[in-house]
Amino acid sequence: MGETRHTMRDPYTYVVIVSALALLAYYFTLLKAGLARVRFKVPAPSHEGPEEYVRHVRAHHNTLEHLVLFLPGLWLFAYVVSPIWAAAIGIIWPPMRVLYALGYYRAAEKRLIPLYISMPPIYIFVLGALIGGLVRLGKGG
């Protein structure tokens, strides 16, 4: 009889993919802010320019501010709770951050819905990781 090999995917692969998508979403805002600097002729290191330029910069900076919480939270949650759940919850963040930026580029108030949708994964990850870590500690792990 021939041997059948079953291969299982490492569930952390999904967390890697979500992480890469998050970094690409961030890079999108970085690129757009840089292009806006050229378009509006704002010399480095200044961030003073027309409102449209400032919205590009704010979208970029705010995405970085959230990325600093999102990525570590994603990995901590994946480790102490579940990599599958981390990826499933985290997949919301990258497209919402791109939609956030696209809305912000048009008008500040057009950023709000994607912003509000992109925030819960961060709270879930940070609080879930804390609770999951405490539960593991309580079980001696």
ChimeraX attribute file (.defattr): number of C-alpha atoms within 10 A of each C-alpha:
attribute: neighborCount
match mode: 1-to-1
recipient: residues
	/A:1	3
	/A:2	4
	/A:3	5
	/A:4	6
	/A:5	6
	/A:6	6
	/A:7	6
	/A:8	6
	/A:9	8
	/A:10	10
	/A:11	15
	/A:12	17
	/A:13	13
	/A:14	19
	/A:15	24
	/A:16	15
	/A:17	13
	/A:18	23
	/A:19	23
	/A:20	14
	/A:21	17
	/A:22	25
	/A:23	15
	/A:24	14
	/A:25	23
	/A:26	23
	/A:27	16
	/A:28	17
	/A:29	25
	/A:30	19
	/A:31	13
	/A:32	19
	/A:33	22
	/A:34	16
	/A:35	14
	/A:36	19
	/A:37	21
	/A:38	13
	/A:39	10
	/A:40	12
	/A:41	12
	/A:42	16
	/A:43	11
	/A:44	9
	/A:45	6
	/A:46	8
	/A:47	13
	/A:48	13
	/A:49	15
	/A:50	11
	/A:51	12
	/A:52	16
	/A:53	23
	/A:54	18
	/A:55	21
	/A:56	24
	/A:57	24
	/A:58	19
	/A:59	26
	/A:60	23
	/A:61	16
	/A:62	16
	/A:63	25
	/A:64	18
	/A:65	11
	/A:66	16
	/A:67	21
	/A:68	11
	/A:69	15
	/A:70	25
	/A:71	20
	/A:72	16
	/A:73	24
	/A:74	28
	/A:75	22
	/A:76	21
	/A:77	25
	/A:78	21
	/A:79	15
	/A:80	17
	/A:81	20
	/A:82	19
	/A:83	22
	/A:84	16
	/A:85	17
	/A:86	26
	/A:87	23
	/A:88	14
	/A:89	17
	/A:90	26
	/A:91	20
	/A:92	18
	/A:93	26
	/A:94	22
	/A:95	15
	/A:96	21
	/A:97	28
	/A:98	23
	/A:99	20
	/A:100	25
	/A:101	30
	/A:102	18
	/A:103	20
	/A:104	23
	/A:105	22
	/A:106	13
	/A:107	13
	/A:108	16
	/A:109	9
	/A:110	16
	/A:111	21
	/A:112	14
	/A:113	13
	/A:114	21
	/A:115	21
	/A:116	11
	/A:117	14
	/A:118	23
	/A:119	16
	/A:120	14
	/A:121	22
	/A:122	22
	/A:123	14
	/A:124	18
	/A:125	27
	/A:126	19
	/A:127	14
	/A:128	21
	/A:129	23
	/A:130	17
	/A:131	15
	/A:132	19
	/A:133	18
	/A:134	14
	/A:135	14
	/A:136	13
	/A:137	10
	/A:138	9
	/A:139	8
	/A:140	7
	/A:141	8
